[in-house]
Amino acid sequence: MIYSHEVETMCPIAQGVAHGAAPIPEEAKWVKAKEIKDISGFTHGIGWCAPQQGTCKLTLNVKEGVIQEALVETIGCSGMTHSAAMAAEILPGRTILEALNTDLVCDAINTAMRELFLQIVYGRSQSAFSEGGLVVGAGLEDLGKGLRSQVGTMYGTLAKGPRYLEMTDGYVTKLALNEDNEIIGYKFVNFGKMMDFIKAGDDANTAFEKAQGQYGRVDDAVKLVDPRKE
């Protein structure tokens, strides 16, 4: 260790306070984290790219400092999906410090990693008070049936009003309108369920019919419109 002349000439004074790190909650324990291996937790982080064209939701399950599970969800940018594919290969097996200092290809994913790192090391994880934490595989619970991300896509203009395009229920096929042209419900097809039916042996048309549903007062509609064409 090299000290400056000013420090060399100082007389030593004892440090009276030495209570260690403040404890943080981790998986139903209070932990004084000093090293990366002291960190465990399951949580989510949101990131965005420099032009703010797209966003990423990153979910990590960390055990003793090592990432055991990663869920990377992106929206708004076509290239971001390919970056997410690479990040899903990169992240498991790395320590959270390695992951923080690894190029995860996309600004939004890197930013999500930064935000998530801060949450975990400060004890602000989703599993802070869950005894033993969450099992590896818990990240899949964030996804809908058929393991599809929970996505909402809505569009509206002053001239023509709102269009519901995608709900958690699924792809919106029809909007139900009342006599005042107000939306009172919608019909949808759940592509996750549809693919499950096809994989179980149903033909595409049968699967399509079985995966359809509706929400709201569709039966009271005066008119049904295709939100993508009408």
N, C-alpha and C positions, 0 to 999 in steps of 0.2 A: 504494500500500500504506500503510495506517495502522498505526503502531506505538504501543504504550503508552509512557508517560513512563519507566517502568522499563527498557524495552528501549532507548529512545532514549539513555539515560545510560550504557548498558553499553559497555565498550571492545570492539572486534572481536577475535575469536580465530579463527585458521584452522581449518577442518575438515580433519583429516589423512586421514580414511578416505573414499575415494570409489571403491569397486570396482564400483559399479552393482548392478543387480538380480541376484539369484541366478538362474542359468539353469534353465529347466524343459524337460523333454523334450516335443517336438512333432514328430510325423510323422518320426521318426528324425533329428531335429536338436535341438541344445541352443540355446534361445532366451532372450535376456534381454528379457522382455516389459516394454515401457514404455507402449505404447498398445494400444487394443483391436484395431487391425489387425495386431498382432503375434501374435494368438492364432489357432491352428488346431487342430482336433481333432474326433474322432468319439467320442461316449460316451452313456451312459444316466443318467437320474436318476429317483428315485422320490419322489412327493409324496402328501400326504394332506390332507383337508379338516379344518376346525376340529372338527366333531362326529365325525370319523374314521369316517364312514359309507362313504366310498369312497376309492379310490387311483388314481394315475395313474403310468404309466411313460412317460417322455418321452425320445425319442432324437433327438439333433441332430448334424448334420454341418456343422461350421464351417470356413470357409476364409477366412483373412485377416480374421477378426473378424466376418464376415457369415454368417448362417445360410443354408445352401444347401438343406438337407433337414431335414424334421421328421416324426417318427412319434409320434403321440399315441395311447396305449392306455389305456383307463379301465375300471374295474370297480366294481360295488357301488352305483352311483347312476344312475338313469335320466337325470336332467338333465345329468349329467357328459358323456354322449355328445354332447349338443348343444354343450356348451362346447368339447369336443375338436374338433368340426367347425369352430368359429370359430377356435380356436387354430391349426389346420392352415392356415388362410388367413392368419392374422396373422403367424406366425413367419418363414417364408421371406423373405429379403430384408432382415431387420432385423439390426442388429449385436447381439451378445450383451448389450451394456449396454442397448440399447433394449429388448430382449426381457425383461431382468430388471426393467425399470421400466415394463412395459406390463401392463395388466390383461388377463390371459388368461382372464377370466370366472369360472373355478372355482378355489377355494382349493387344491385338490389339484394342478392344473396349474401354478399360480403357485409352489407349494412345490417341485414337481419342477424348475421352471426355476431356482429359487434353488439347490437342491442340485447341479444339473447345472453351473450357472455356477461354483460353487466348485471342482468337479472340473476343469473345463476350464482355468480361470485358474491353478490350481496344478499343471497338467501331469499330472493323474491321468486322462487320457483312455484309451479303449480302443485308440486309434491312436498312442499316444505313441512307440512304437518301430516303426511301420509306415512304411517309406520312401514319401514322397509322400502318406501318409494313405490313407483309404479313398475309393473312388469315390462320387460322388453316386448314390444308389440302393442303397447298402449297407444302409440302414435296413430295406429290405424283407426282408433275409435273416433278420431276427428273427421274421418271420411264417411260419406253416406253409404247406403247399400250399393253393392257392386263395387265398393272401394273407389268412389268418385268424389272429388273435392266438392265442398259445399259452395256453390257458385250462384250469385245473383247478378243478372244482367238486365238492366232497365234503360229505356231510351225515351226521351220526350222532346217535343218542340212546342213552341208557343202557338205555331200555326196549326198543328195537327194533334197535339196532346200526347199522352203517355203511351208507351208500348212495353208490355212485360214480355221479355224474351226468354229468360231462364230463371227458374226458382229452385230452391232446395228440392222441391218435389220432382223437378225435371224440366225438360225442354217444353216451353209453352207453345201449344199448337193453335189454340183459339182463345180469344178474349170474349167474355160474355158482357154484353152491354144492355142497359135498361133503355126505357123510352127517351131518356135525356142524354143518351150516348155516354153514360158514365159506366166505368168498369165495375161489375158486381161479382166477378169470378173469372175463372180461367180453366181451360182443359190442358192437360199436359201428358207427355210420355216420359217415363223414367227409363233412360237408356241403360242404367246399371241393371235394373230388373230385366229389361228386354234382353240384354246379353246373357244374363243368367238363364233365362228361359231357352234361348237358342242353344247354349252350351248343354242344357239338359235334354235337348232333342227336339224342341219345337221348331217348326218352320218359321221364317222371318215374319210372315203376315200374322200368324197366330201369336207369336211372341209380342209383336207390335200391339195387337189388340189387348192382350193380357196386361201389358205394362202401362196402359193408359189409365188416367184418373182425372178427377176434377176437384176444384176447390171453390167455395163460395156458393152464390145463388145462381149457378149455371142453368138450372132448370127453369128459372124465372126470366131468363134472358129474352129480350126482344130480337136481338141479333147477335150472331157469332162472327167474329172477324179474325182473319189470319194476321197476327201482329207484324209479320215480316213482309206481307204483300199488300195489305189493304189499309 
